[in-house]
Amino acid sequence: MAEIAFSAFSRQCLARRIGAMERLTQEAVAWQDRRNQEAIKIGWSFTTDVARAKLKNRYQTAQKIAL
C-alpha cells in the first residue's frame, strides 16, 4: 500500500520542484490530511488469495490468517 500512496503523492504533489525540506513536509502532511479526510480508498483488482498465489515466490512463509 505504501507504493500506491507514494505513486498517488508523486502524481499529485511532486510534478514541480520543491526547494526546501520543510515545504515538502508541509505539502506531504496537507496531502495526507486531505486524502484521509476524503476517505480515499484503493480499488483492488484482485483478492488476497490471488495476490498470495502470484507473489508466493517472493514470500517464503506467507500464511493465511484466520480471523
Contact map, one row per residue, 1 for C-alpha under 8 A:
1111100000000000000000000000000000000000000000000000000000000000000
1111110000000000000000000000000000000000000000000000000000000000000
1111111000000000000000000000000000000000000000000000000000000000000
1111111100000000000000000000000000000000000000000000000000000000000
1111111110000000000000000000000000000000000000000000000000000000000
0111111111000000000000000000000000000000000000000000000000000000000
0011111111100000000000000000000000000000000000000000000000000000000
0001111111110000000000000000000000000000000000000000000000000000000
0000111111111100000000000001001000000000000000000000000000000000000
0000011111111110000000000000000000000000000000000000000000000000000
0000001111111110000000000000000000000000000000000000000000000000000
0000000111111110000000000000000000000000000000000000000000000000000
0000000011111111000000000011001000000000000000000000000000000000000
0000000011111111110000000000000000000000000000000000000000000000000
0000000001111111100000000000000000000000000000000000000000000000000
0000000000001111110000000000000000000000000000000000000000000000000
0000000000000111111000000000000000000000000000000000000000000000000
0000000000000101111110110000000000000000000000000000000000000000000
0000000000000000111110110000000000000000000000000000000000000000000
0000000000000000011111110000000000000000000000000000000000000000000
0000000000000000011111111000000000000000000000000000000000000000000
0000000000000000000111111100000000000000000000000000000000000000000
0000000000000000011111111110000000000000000000000000000000000000000
0000000000000000011111111111000000000000000000000000000000000000000
0000000000000000000011111111100000000000000000000000000000000000000
0000000000000000000001111111110000000000000000000000000000000000000
0000000000001000000000111111111000000000000000000000000000000000000
0000000010001000000000011111111100000000000000000000000000000000000
0000000000000000000000001111111110000000000000000000000000000000000
0000000000000000000000000111111111000000000000000000000000000000000
0000000010001000000000000011111111100000000000000000000000000000000
0000000000000000000000000001111111110000000000000000000000000000000
0000000000000000000000000000111111111000000000000000000000000000000
0000000000000000000000000000011111111100000000000000000000000000000
0000000000000000000000000000001111111111000000000000000000000000000
0000000000000000000000000000000111111111000000000000000000000000000
0000000000000000000000000000000011111111000000000000000000000000000
0000000000000000000000000000000001111111000000000000000000000000000
0000000000000000000000000000000000111111100000000000000000000000000
0000000000000000000000000000000000111111110000000000000000000000000
0000000000000000000000000000000000000011111000000000000000000000000
0000000000000000000000000000000000000001111100000000000000000000000
0000000000000000000000000000000000000000111110000000000000000000000
0000000000000000000000000000000000000000011111100000000000000000000
0000000000000000000000000000000000000000001111100000000000000000000
0000000000000000000000000000000000000000000111110110000000000000000
0000000000000000000000000000000000000000000111111110000000000000000
0000000000000000000000000000000000000000000001111111000000000000000
0000000000000000000000000000000000000000000000111111100000000000000
0000000000000000000000000000000000000000000001111111110000000000000
0000000000000000000000000000000000000000000001111111111000000000000
0000000000000000000000000000000000000000000000011111111100000100000
0000000000000000000000000000000000000000000000001111111100000000000
0000000000000000000000000000000000000000000000000111111110000000000
0000000000000000000000000000000000000000000000000011111111100000000
0000000000000000000000000000000000000000000000000001111111110100000
0000000000000000000000000000000000000000000000000000011111110000000
0000000000000000000000000000000000000000000000000000001111110000000
0000000000000000000000000000000000000000000000000000001111111100000
0000000000000000000000000000000000000000000000000000000111111100000
0000000000000000000000000000000000000000000000000000000000111110000
0000000000000000000000000000000000000000000000000001000100111111000
0000000000000000000000000000000000000000000000000000000000001111100
0000000000000000000000000000000000000000000000000000000000000111110
0000000000000000000000000000000000000000000000000000000000000011111
0000000000000000000000000000000000000000000000000000000000000001111
0000000000000000000000000000000000000000000000000000000000000000111
